[in-house]
Amino acid sequence: MNPRTLAFAVCCLAAVGLAGCSSSAPPPPPPAPAPVAAPAPPPPPAMPANLTPAQQRVAKVQMALNANGAQLDVDGRMGPKTVAALKAFQQQHNLKATGKVDAATMKALGG
């Protein structure tokens, strides 16, 4: 093969190769991930069954304290955890921290 023909063939192949590179578009960017919704918070516990009216009042206070960040078992008993949570709530809301439910505490709890 003649050196001139060989050079011409190499140039043609190189031009075809480069033309193929320049005609292809860059790949599209990957799709953005879909936002994931946060799981819904669990529903508040229902009022326990078979409570006396006094225990129901305590249970309502426990549920209100839980809605404000406490983590109490809603059992209708004014035990040491409920009293401590009530005192903490009263302190946070600039109320007299007695651990007892008074009118100002009920108003602050939304009741």
C-alpha positions in Angstrom: 0.0 0.0 0.0 1.2 3.4 -0.9 2.2 5.6 2.1 0.0 8.4 0.8 -3.0 6.1 0.6 -2.3 4.7 4.1 -2.1 8.3 5.5 -5.4 9.2 3.8 -7.0 6.1 5.3 -5.7 6.9 8.8 -7.0 10.4 8.5 -10.4 9.2 7.4 -10.7 6.8 10.2 -9.6 9.4 12.7 -12.1 11.9 11.4 -15.0 9.4 11.5 -14.0 8.5 15.1 -13.9 12.1 16.2 -17.1 12.9 14.4 -18.8 10.1 16.3 -17.6 11.5 19.6 -18.8 15.1 18.9 -22.3 14.2 17.7 -23.3 12.3 20.9 -24.9 14.4 23.6 -23.7 14.1 27.1 -25.7 11.7 29.2 -28.6 13.3 31.1 -28.1 13.9 34.7 -29.6 11.3 37.0 -33.1 12.1 38.3 -33.3 13.8 41.6 -34.5 11.5 44.4 -38.1 12.0 45.3 -38.6 13.5 48.8 -39.5 11.0 51.4 -42.3 12.1 53.7 -41.7 11.8 57.4 -43.7 9.1 59.0 -46.8 10.3 60.8 -46.6 10.4 64.6 -48.5 7.7 66.4 -52.0 8.7 67.5 -52.4 9.7 71.1 -53.5 6.8 73.3 -57.2 6.5 74.0 -58.7 7.0 77.4 -58.3 3.7 79.3 -61.6 1.9 80.0 -63.1 1.4 83.4 -61.7 4.5 85.1 -63.5 6.4 87.8 -64.3 10.1 87.1 -61.3 11.2 89.2 -59.0 8.8 87.3 -60.4 10.1 84.0 -59.4 13.7 85.1 -55.8 12.5 85.9 -55.7 10.6 82.5 -56.7 13.8 80.7 -53.9 15.6 82.4 -51.5 12.8 81.5 -52.5 13.0 77.9 -52.1 16.8 77.9 -48.7 16.5 79.4 -47.7 13.9 76.8 -48.9 16.3 74.1 -46.4 18.8 75.6 -43.4 16.4 75.5 -43.8 14.2 78.5 -43.7 10.4 78.1 -46.2 9.1 80.6 -48.3 6.0 80.7 -51.9 7.1 80.6 -53.3 5.1 83.5 -55.3 7.6 85.5 -52.9 7.4 88.5 -51.2 10.4 89.9 -47.9 8.7 90.5 -44.4 10.1 91.0 -43.7 10.3 87.2 -46.9 12.2 86.6 -46.2 14.6 89.5 -42.6 15.1 88.2 -43.8 15.8 84.6 -46.4 18.2 86.0 -43.8 20.1 88.0 -41.5 20.3 85.0 -44.4 21.6 82.8 -45.3 24.2 85.5 -41.7 25.4 85.7 -41.4 25.7 81.9 -44.6 27.8 81.8 -43.6 30.1 84.7 -46.3 28.6 87.0 -45.9 27.7 90.6 -44.3 24.2 90.5 -46.5 22.4 93.0 -47.1 19.2 91.1 -50.8 19.7 91.6 -53.3 20.5 88.9 -54.7 24.0 89.5 -56.7 26.4 87.2 -53.6 28.1 85.8 -52.0 24.7 85.0 -55.1 23.4 83.3 -55.4 26.6 81.3 -51.7 26.2 80.2 -52.3 22.6 79.3 -55.3 23.7 77.1 -58.0 22.3 79.3 
